[in-house]
Amino acid sequence: MSTWNPWRGCHKKSEGCLHCYIHRADAGKRIDTNRIIKTDEFYKPIEKDAKGKDRIKSGQLVFLCFNSDFLIEEADEWRKEAWKMIRQRRDLHFLFLTKRIERFSIGLPEDWGEGYPNVSVCCTIENQVRADERLEIFRKLSIRHKMIIVQPMLEKIDIASYLDASIECVVVGGESGKDVRPLDFDWVLDLRRQCMENNVSFEFRQIGSIFIKDHTVYHVQKQFLGAQARKANINYTAVPASSTD
Ligand code: SF4
């Protein structure tokens, strides 16, 4: 597992961005998150170490642009170069999240075709309005590996009509930090039901810092958010198509 942050900075885009972790972390360091800049690891995937070996070792999953949004406007020109490096490193698998799926086709390489096999695109949604807006676009795009990220989940959301065989997984989680918006376990269970009914894998990634279960409100410390979600033991793995024929 590796990371590649070719640029940093982002603008708040929708309701889910209210307590963005990048903005929060930058505020403490007096960094202007709204300034989008290239980083000094822009060429990381094609860089070599002192022994002439790839800086990112072959076969790894690379988390791309976790200090920004890969599809942000200011990076349109830079992204063309990033795509070239992604194509060059077919021995790596790149994964990015975006709240800007409507910009996906801007600067897409000519040989994208049905999608590069080494790229996973995760469309992030947070409420019903953003789900309908973004997933309608997402479903029409040619992408080999698609995931839906529902985080922070802000309300009960119906995405059943978007759950076809192209979606590899739906990941759900709450918001973390102080004064955040609550996550209701009933919303999570309802989303899980939708995934199971449509045979799409489901992962409960983290509960929220404010978590509601059986009408009781819990305040949970950050270090327990992931563990508590795992403890719920509600993840679901889709049954392979050949087994359901
Ligand atoms: S799109 Fe993502 S990175 Fe950008 S402000 Fe929103 S939450 Fe933060």
Boltz pocket constraint, residues with backbone or C-beta under 6 A from the ligand:
constraints:
  - pocket:
      binder: B
      contacts: [[A, 10], [A, 11], [A, 12], [A, 13], [A, 14], [A, 16], [A, 17], [A, 20], [A, 21], [A, 22], [A, 23], [A, 67], [A, 68], [A, 69], [A, 99]]
      max_distance: 6.0
